[in-house]
Amino acid sequence: MNLVGVKIEPTTSYLSGFTGDSISSEGILNLPVELGSSPCQHIQAVDFVLVDCPSLYNAIIGRPTLNKIRAVTSTYHLLVKFPTVGGIGILRGDQTESREIYEAANRSVQVQGIKNMPGIDPNVIVHCLNIDPNFKPIKQKRRTFNAERYMAINTEVDKLLKAGFIEEANYPDWIANVVLVKKANRN
C-alpha cells in the first residue's frame, strides 16, 4: 500500500498467529473505511496495525470494527449486514474470486519454494513431531494402495521434496499412513 503523507502512530505491539508465532508491528494507522454503497453506506474510522509481511490481503477487518458498526456476519452466505441511516448495508463476498486468489497464492508458493520466502522464519512453517517419552510409540500397519494412488502419492511427495517443503525424517516408531483426499474440483 502506498501510504505517503499518512501519520503512523508508533507501537511496540506484537501480533500472534494460530501457531504461536509472532511478528512485530510497524505502527498503527487510523483510516476512514467506507462500507456498503449509497444510500446504505457507513463510514467508520478504523485503527489498522501495520505489519511488514507477505499477505494475500491489503487489510483485515476484525471483530472490534465489526462490533463498532454492529455488523452481523454470515460465512455461509459470504456476506456482512450492518445498520445505516439509509437502511441495512450489505457487503458480499465472492467465492469464485476468493478461490482464484487462494489458488494463485498456492501456485506462487509452490513455485517459489520455502528457500525463496524472505522474511518468513522457517520455525514458523516447519513441522516436527512432539514426542512425549511417557507414551508408547505406535506404528500403523502399512496400508496398500492401487497403482494409480501410488503414482499420485509419489508425484505429490516428489513435488514437495523438490520445492523444499518436506524432507525425509526418520521416525521408525511413529509412522502414520498417507491419507488421500480427492479435491472437489479435480476428476
C-alpha positions, 0 to 999 in steps of 0.5 A: 500500500502506498501510504505517503503523507499518512501519520503512523502512530508508533507501537511496540505491539506484537501480533500472534498467529494460530501457531504461536508465532509472532511478528512485530508491528510497524505502527498503527494507522487510523483510516476512514473505511467506507462500507456498503454503497449509497444510500446504505453506506457507513463510514467508520474510522478504523485503527489498522496495525501495520505489519511488514509481511507477505499477505494475500490481503491489503487489510483485515477487518476484525471483530472490534470494527465489526462490533463498532458498526454492529455488523452481523456476519454470515460465512455461509452466505459470504456476506456482512449486514450492518445498520445505516441511516439509509437502511441495512448495508450489505457487503458480499463476498465472492467465492469464485474470486476468493478461490482464484486468489487462494489458488494463485497464492498456492501456485506462487508458493509452490513455485517459489519454494520455502528457500525463496520466502524472505522474511518468513522464519522457517520455525514458523512453517516447519513441522516436527513431531512432539514426542512425549517419552511417557507414551508408547510409540505406535506404528500403523500397519502399512496400508496398500494402495492401487497403482494409480494412488501410488503414482499420485502419492509419489508425484505429490511427495516428489513435488514437495521434496523438490520445492523444499517443503518436506524432507525425509525424517526418520521416525521408525516408531511413529509412522502414520499412513498417507491419507488421500483426499480427492479435491472437489474440483479435480476428476 
